[in-house]
Amino acid sequence: MIEERRQNILKELAEKGKVRVCELSKKYRCSEVTIRNDIKNMDEEGLLIRTHGGALPIDEKDNRKYTAESIYRYTNRKKSIAACAYSYIKDRDTIIIDDASSSFYLAEYIKDHPEKRIAVVTNSLLVGNELAGAPHVELYMVCGYVGGHLAATMGEAAVKNISQFHVDKAFIGVHGINFEVGLTSIATPQMEVKQAILKSSDDTYVLADSSKFSGGYLSVVCPISAVGTIITDGEVSNEVIKMAQRARITLVIAE
């Protein structure tokens, strides 16, 4: 019911160019609060642009620099996580950033804040593109086969290359977090890269928006005990907070 209504809202946006909360409320026979919640959630998922009293469609040509859909899902949450993650980086730190969408927003934040000089190692072509030429960033690209939804190097060459680095901190994203089995990955190539990153860093920060604490998994990167700090957003549930406490994991909630 909810998903069908949201799909209809997107269809109407495509046809009309804009929608209003009051009109949608009458059309779908639900409260304006319900429609506002729909629009708020779809805005966070990057499906539309929320406005006062309604919504506008996403103009992909003008507003989307990259084609990967996951970058534009829960954008506000990921930006708040990135800003929080940046606070853990010190001037002259050496760090690794992987190819996750939350990691991409950390790269954007680093690019826009030249007050800290940082050496960055990354396997992400998108992260590399953002940071290339930034005068305050010493950039190292990991070699290897390019693949994946978010265009990154992976495979044996990438894993071997990462093992040649030693950094102060790693910032990685995950497919999911399961407090019973650990950090999960979407497939083996990504899992192997993340495992190599963990071995090459003194401290690891997992960037995970609140949607990551549910669902199934294909590959396990590492047990939850191997994690240093998880940074998430304010939408995280009380149950997740309690599970993190029981697991003795540092869970930081970005504001």
C-alpha positions, 0 to 999 in steps of 0.5 A: 500500500505504502510502496504503491502510493509512493510509486504513484506520487513519482508517476504524478511528478513525472507527468505534472512536474510538481505535486502538492501535499493537500492534493495528494492527501485528497486523491489517496484518501490519507492524512497530510501527515502521511503524505509529508512522511512519504515525501520526506522519506523519498527526498532522503532516498534521492527520489524527489526534491521536497519543497514547502507544501509539496515536491519537485522531480529530480532533474538527473541531468542537472542534479546528478553528477554520477549515475550510481543510484545508491549515491543519491539514496538517503543523501542527508543521512550520509552527509551528516555521517560524513561530517561526523567522520571528518571530525575524527581526522587529524591534520596530517593523518593518512587514511583509506576511503573505500568505494561505498556511497557514504565514503563518497560523501566523506571525500566531498567533505574533505574536498570542501574543507582544506583546513586539514592536510591529508594523505588519502588512499582509495580504490574508488574512482569516484572518490579519486575524481572528487579529490584529484587536484585538491591542494590539501590532499595527497592522493594515492589510487589503488590499482586493479580491475575496475568493476562494481556498481560504484566503479572501483578497483578490486581483485588480486592486484587491488588487494595486493596494492592495499597491503603495501600501505599502512594508514592511521585510519580507514573509513569504509561502508558496508552492505549491512551490519549484523550484530551476530555475524559482523560486517557484511558485503554484497559480494566477494570482490568487495569483501576482499578489498574491505578485509585488506583495508582493515589489515592496513589501518590502525583504526577503522570507522564504519560509515553506515546509515540507519538502513544498514542495520537490517536485511540479509547478506552474501559475504561476511567481511569481519566479526563485529568485534573487529570494528572500532567505531560505527558512525550512523545517523539519528534515524537509528532505532533504540534496539540497534543502540542497545545491540551495539551496547551489548556488543560493546561497540562504539556507536556514534550518532551523527547530528 
